Structures are given as C-alpha cells and as structure tokens.
C-alpha cells in the first residue's frame, strides 16, 4: 500500500503549493534543488525497498507458520 500523497497534495491549493515552492527555493537556492530532489528520491526508494522486504518477511513467516501447523509438511526457506 502506497502513501496517499495525492490526498495530502489534493488538500493544498495552487497558491499554497507556489508559496511552499518559493520558500524552498529561497532556503536551498536554485543550484541545490536538483540535489535535494535526488536525495529525496533515493530516500523514498530505500524506504519502499525496506517496506517491501518487511512485507515479504511477514508473508514468509505467516506461510511457514501455516505449513508448520499442517500435518506431515516441512516449512521451506523460499519466500512466496
């Protein structure tokens, strides 16, 4: 499940977004904005990867628990 960013941005109007952009531009400067955006993008990618790994581990553990409870079955190490 992705973060509902559109719900957050949808509540902001055009003027609010423009004011936020101008404040960020003043704080970081035009030369730093691409670097800042790149860093945010990398952080979001790492967060998504960690979230996916966590969900995969939860699913694998749940599957192992179900197989363990089933008679005559051995849990596998392969993720589902």
LOKERO-340931 format. One record per residue: x, y, z of N, C-alpha, C in turn; residue in one letter; residue number from 0. Coordinates in Angstrom, 3 decimals. Layout:
<rs>
<nu=X; nv=Y; nw=Z; cau=X; cav=Y; caw=Z; cu=X; cv=Y; cw=Z; code=a; pos=NUM> $
...
</rs>
This chain:
<rs>
<nu=0.850; nv=-1.164; nw=0.000; cau=0.000; cav=0.000; caw=0.000; cu=0.900; cv=1.232; cw=0.000; code=x; pos=0> $
<nu=0.676; nv=2.128; nw=-0.948; cau=1.489; cav=3.329; caw=-1.059; cu=0.914; cv=4.443; cw=-0.207; code=x; pos=1> $
<nu=1.786; nv=5.351; nw=0.173; cau=1.366; cav=6.511; caw=0.948; cu=0.460; cv=7.378; cw=0.078; code=x; pos=2> $
<nu=-0.689; nv=7.788; nw=0.599; cau=-1.628; cav=8.572; caw=-0.214; cu=-1.180; cv=10.030; cw=-0.344; code=x; pos=3> $
<nu=-0.110; nv=10.223; nw=-1.097; cau=0.438; cav=11.558; caw=-1.288; cu=-0.566; cv=12.460; cw=-1.998; code=x; pos=4> $
<nu=-1.355; nv=11.888; nw=-2.896; cau=-2.342; cav=12.694; caw=-3.611; cu=-3.402; cv=13.246; cw=-2.665; code=x; pos=5> $
<nu=-3.688; nv=12.532; nw=-1.584; cau=-4.657; cav=13.035; caw=-0.611; cu=-4.099; cv=14.271; cw=0.085; code=x; pos=6> $
<nu=-2.786; nv=14.254; nw=0.383; cau=-2.160; cav=15.397; caw=1.028; cu=-2.063; cv=16.577; cw=0.078; code=x; pos=7> $
<nu=-1.581; nv=16.340; nw=-1.124; cau=-1.418; cav=17.412; caw=-2.100; cu=-2.776; cv=17.925; cw=-2.574; code=x; pos=8> $
<nu=-3.760; nv=17.042; nw=-2.640; cau=-5.087; cav=17.435; caw=-3.079; cu=-5.731; cv=18.462; cw=-2.168; code=x; pos=9> $
<nu=-5.326; nv=18.464; nw=-0.884; cau=-5.902; cav=19.421; caw=0.047; cu=-5.239; cv=20.795; cw=-0.060; code=x; pos=10> $
<nu=-4.116; nv=20.880; nw=-0.784; cau=-3.438; cav=22.157; caw=-0.979; cu=-3.900; cv=22.788; cw=-2.288; code=x; pos=11> $
<nu=-4.079; nv=24.090; nw=-2.248; cau=-4.435; cav=24.803; caw=-3.461; cu=-3.192; cv=25.233; cw=-4.218; code=x; pos=12> $
<nu=-3.396; nv=25.824; nw=-5.377; cau=-2.286; cav=26.273; caw=-6.208; cu=-1.432; cv=27.325; cw=-5.532; code=x; pos=13> $
<nu=-2.061; nv=28.241; nw=-4.819; cau=-1.306; cav=29.299; caw=-4.140; cu=-0.439; cv=28.731; cw=-3.020; code=x; pos=14> $
<nu=-0.967; nv=27.768; nw=-2.282; cau=-0.200; cav=27.179; caw=-1.188; cu=1.034; cv=26.441; cw=-1.722; code=x; pos=15> $
<nu=0.847; nv=25.710; nw=-2.805; cau=1.968; cav=24.975; caw=-3.402; cu=3.021; cv=25.958; cw=-3.917; code=x; pos=16> $
<nu=2.587; nv=27.049; nw=-4.520; cau=3.511; cav=28.070; caw=-5.016; cu=4.297; cv=28.703; cw=-3.867; code=x; pos=17> $
<nu=3.637; nv=29.006; nw=-2.764; cau=4.318; cav=29.597; caw=-1.610; cu=5.339; cv=28.611; cw=-1.043; code=x; pos=18> $
<nu=4.972; nv=27.347; nw=-0.927; cau=5.902; cav=26.336; caw=-0.420; cu=7.111; cv=26.222; cw=-1.347; code=x; pos=19> $
<nu=6.869; nv=26.193; nw=-2.661; cau=7.974; cav=26.107; caw=-3.625; cu=8.898; cv=27.324; cw=-3.503; code=x; pos=20> $
<nu=8.348; nv=28.511; nw=-3.353; cau=9.168; cav=29.720; caw=-3.235; cu=9.995; cv=29.703; cw=-1.951; code=x; pos=21> $
<nu=9.420; nv=29.221; nw=-0.854; cau=10.163; cav=29.135; caw=0.403; cu=11.318; cv=28.151; cw=0.270; code=x; pos=22> $
<nu=11.047; nv=27.008; nw=-0.338; cau=12.109; cav=26.012; caw=-0.547; cu=13.192; cv=26.591; cw=-1.454; code=x; pos=23> $
<nu=12.800; nv=27.308; nw=-2.486; cau=13.756; cav=27.930; caw=-3.393; cu=14.632; cv=28.936; cw=-2.661; code=x; pos=24> $
<nu=14.033; nv=29.730; nw=-1.791; cau=14.801; cav=30.706; caw=-1.021; cu=15.736; cv=30.030; cw=-0.015; code=x; pos=25> $
<nu=15.272; nv=28.964; nw=0.621; cau=16.083; cav=28.297; caw=1.630; cu=17.272; cv=27.546; cw=1.028; code=x; pos=26> $
<nu=17.049; nv=26.863; nw=-0.074; cau=18.091; cav=25.998; caw=-0.617; cu=18.793; cv=26.568; cw=-1.840; code=x; pos=27> $
<nu=18.173; nv=27.486; nw=-2.539; cau=18.777; cav=28.050; caw=-3.736; cu=18.543; cv=27.165; cw=-4.946; code=x; pos=28> $
<nu=18.618; nv=27.766; nw=-6.114; cau=18.319; cav=27.061; caw=-7.358; cu=19.337; cv=25.955; cw=-7.655; code=x; pos=29> $
<nu=20.583; nv=26.130; nw=-7.234; cau=21.609; cav=25.127; caw=-7.527; cu=21.450; cv=23.878; cw=-6.665; code=x; pos=30> $
<nu=20.874; nv=24.024; nw=-5.492; cau=20.738; cav=22.883; caw=-4.577; cu=19.453; cv=22.094; cw=-4.787; code=x; pos=31> $
<nu=18.465; nv=22.654; nw=-5.474; cau=17.181; cav=21.964; caw=-5.641; cu=17.294; cv=20.610; cw=-6.343; code=x; pos=32> $
<nu=18.034; nv=20.494; nw=-7.454; cau=18.153; cav=19.163; caw=-8.070; cu=18.813; cv=18.143; cw=-7.143; code=x; pos=33> $
<nu=19.810; nv=18.588; nw=-6.410; cau=20.485; cav=17.696; caw=-5.464; cu=19.535; cv=17.273; cw=-4.340; code=x; pos=34> $
<nu=18.752; nv=18.199; nw=-3.854; cau=17.763; cav=17.913; caw=-2.815; cu=16.714; cv=16.932; cw=-3.328; code=x; pos=35> $
<nu=16.211; nv=17.162; nw=-4.519; cau=15.204; cav=16.267; caw=-5.103; cu=15.776; cv=14.873; cw=-5.323; code=x; pos=36> $
<nu=17.020; nv=14.788; nw=-5.760; cau=17.666; cav=13.491; caw=-5.976; cu=17.794; cv=12.736; cw=-4.645; code=x; pos=37> $
<nu=18.178; nv=13.446; nw=-3.595; cau=18.299; cav=12.829; caw=-2.271; cu=16.963; cv=12.338; cw=-1.747; code=x; pos=38> $
<nu=15.918; nv=13.121; nw=-1.959; cau=14.573; cav=12.711; caw=-1.530; cu=14.135; cv=11.485; cw=-2.313; code=x; pos=39> $
<nu=14.398; nv=11.466; nw=-3.608; cau=14.038; cav=10.314; caw=-4.429; cu=14.751; cv=9.046; cw=-3.995; code=x; pos=40> $
<nu=16.039; nv=9.154; nw=-3.704; cau=16.791; cav=7.991; caw=-3.228; cu=16.254; cv=7.513; cw=-1.886; code=x; pos=41> $
<nu=15.932; nv=8.437; nw=-1.015; cau=15.386; cav=8.069; caw=0.302; cu=14.058; cv=7.356; cw=0.158; code=x; pos=42> $
<nu=13.209; nv=7.850; nw=-0.722; cau=11.919; cav=7.210; caw=-0.937; cu=12.102; cv=5.814; cw=-1.521; code=x; pos=43> $
<nu=13.070; nv=5.646; nw=-2.423; cau=13.351; cav=4.330; caw=-2.993; cu=13.831; cv=3.346; cw=-1.932; code=x; pos=44> $
<nu=14.715; nv=3.798; nw=-1.047; cau=15.201; cav=2.940; caw=0.037; cu=14.072; cv=2.583; cw=0.994; code=x; pos=45> $
<nu=13.208; nv=3.546; nw=1.286; cau=12.078; cav=3.280; caw=2.173; cu=11.152; cv=2.234; cw=1.558; code=x; pos=46> $
<nu=10.873; nv=2.364; nw=0.267; cau=9.998; cav=1.405; caw=-0.408; cu=10.629; cv=0.015; cw=-0.416; code=x; pos=47> $
<nu=11.937; nv=-0.052; nw=-0.654; cau=12.623; cav=-1.342; caw=-0.655; cu=12.545; cv=-1.990; cw=0.727; code=x; pos=48> $
<nu=12.778; nv=-1.214; nw=1.777; cau=12.706; cav=-1.753; caw=3.136; cu=11.290; cv=-2.213; cw=3.464; code=x; pos=49> $
<nu=10.293; nv=-1.452; nw=3.036; cau=8.901; cav=-1.823; caw=3.280; cu=8.557; cv=-3.123; cw=2.551; code=x; pos=50> $
<nu=8.997; nv=-3.261; nw=1.314; cau=8.742; cav=-4.484; caw=0.550; cu=9.426; cv=-5.693; cw=1.186; code=x; pos=51> $
<nu=10.667; nv=-5.503; nw=1.644; cau=11.380; cav=-6.589; caw=2.320; cu=10.660; cv=-7.004; cw=3.601; code=x; pos=52> $
<nu=10.176; nv=-6.028; nw=4.343; cau=9.442; cav=-6.309; caw=5.577; cu=8.158; cv=-7.085; cw=5.273; code=x; pos=53> $
<nu=7.405; nv=-6.641; nw=4.269; cau=6.171; cav=-7.338; caw=3.898; cu=6.464; cv=-8.760; cw=3.426; code=x; pos=54> $
<nu=7.545; nv=-8.940; nw=2.667; cau=7.923; cav=-10.263; caw=2.187; cu=8.270; cv=-11.178; cw=3.361; code=x; pos=55> $
<nu=8.980; nv=-10.658; nw=4.353; cau=9.354; cav=-11.446; caw=5.525; cu=8.120; cv=-11.832; cw=6.345; code=x; pos=56> $
<nu=7.191; nv=-10.917; nw=6.502; cau=5.950; cav=-11.218; caw=7.224; cu=5.178; cv=-12.316; cw=6.494; code=x; pos=57> $
<nu=5.067; nv=-12.207; nw=5.179; cau=4.353; cav=-13.210; caw=4.388; cu=5.029; cv=-14.572; cw=4.497; code=x; pos=58> $
<nu=6.367; nv=-14.594; nw=4.444; cau=7.110; cav=-15.851; caw=4.551; cu=6.904; cv=-16.481; cw=5.922; code=x; pos=59> $
<nu=6.950; nv=-15.664; nw=6.971; cau=6.749; cav=-16.189; caw=8.322; cu=5.340; cv=-16.743; cw=8.497; code=x; pos=60> $
<nu=4.379; nv=-16.034; nw=7.945; cau=2.990; cav=-16.497; caw=8.033; cu=2.815; cv=-17.826; cw=7.295; code=x; pos=61> $
<nu=3.424; nv=-17.942; nw=6.124; cau=3.346; cav=-19.182; caw=5.345; cu=4.028; cv=-20.327; cw=6.086; code=x; pos=62> $
<nu=5.202; nv=-20.063; nw=6.674; cau=5.899; cav=-21.087; caw=7.439; cu=5.068; cv=-21.556; cw=8.625; code=x; pos=63> $
<nu=4.399; nv=-20.628; nw=9.288; cau=3.564; cav=-20.994; caw=10.436; cu=2.400; cv=-21.869; cw=9.998; code=x; pos=64> $
<nu=1.777; nv=-21.558; nw=8.865; cau=0.663; cav=-22.368; caw=8.369; cu=1.134; cv=-23.770; cw=7.992; code=x; pos=65> $
<nu=2.305; nv=-23.850; nw=7.328; cau=2.836; cav=-25.145; caw=6.907; cu=3.234; cv=-25.964; cw=8.137; code=x; pos=66> $
<nu=3.780; nv=-25.302; nw=9.137; cau=4.187; cav=-25.984; caw=10.363; cu=2.977; cv=-26.599; cw=11.065; code=x; pos=67> $
<nu=1.846; nv=-25.902; nw=11.029; cau=0.628; cav=-26.399; caw=11.661; cu=-0.009; cv=-27.529; cw=10.867; code=x; pos=68> $
<nu=0.287; nv=-27.614; nw=9.568; cau=-0.288; cav=-28.675; caw=8.737; cu=0.454; cv=-29.985; cw=9.011; code=x; pos=69> $
<nu=-0.267; nv=-31.091; nw=9.165; cau=0.405; cav=-32.357; caw=9.475; cu=1.201; cv=-32.877; cw=8.276; code=x; pos=70> $
<nu=2.422; nv=-33.363; nw=8.554; cau=3.240; cav=-34.002; caw=7.527; cu=3.925; cv=-33.050; cw=6.577; code=x; pos=71> $
<nu=3.985; nv=-31.776; nw=6.868; cau=4.624; cav=-30.799; caw=5.975; cu=5.817; cv=-30.184; cw=6.674; code=x; pos=72> $
<nu=6.830; nv=-29.831; nw=5.875; cau=8.024; cav=-29.159; caw=6.356; cu=8.026; cv=-27.726; cw=5.833; code=x; pos=73> $
<nu=8.384; nv=-26.735; nw=6.663; cau=8.480; cav=-25.351; caw=6.175; cu=9.622; cv=-25.208; cw=5.178; code=x; pos=74> $
<nu=9.463; nv=-24.348; nw=4.205; cau=10.504; cav=-24.106; caw=3.207; cu=11.167; cv=-22.779; cw=3.486; code=x; pos=75> $
<nu=12.367; nv=-22.592; nw=2.952; cau=13.094; cav=-21.342; caw=3.115; cu=12.817; cv=-20.366; cw=1.989; code=x; pos=76> $
<nu=12.072; nv=-20.823; nw=0.956; cau=11.802; cav=-19.952; caw=-0.182; cu=10.704; cv=-18.968; cw=0.168; code=x; pos=77> $
<nu=10.915; nv=-17.635; nw=-0.126; cau=9.828; cav=-16.663; caw=0.068; cu=8.761; cv=-16.865; cw=-0.990; code=x; pos=78> $
<nu=7.570; nv=-16.515; nw=-0.611; cau=6.426; cav=-16.668; caw=-1.523; cu=6.277; cv=-15.451; cw=-2.366; code=x; pos=79> $
</rs>
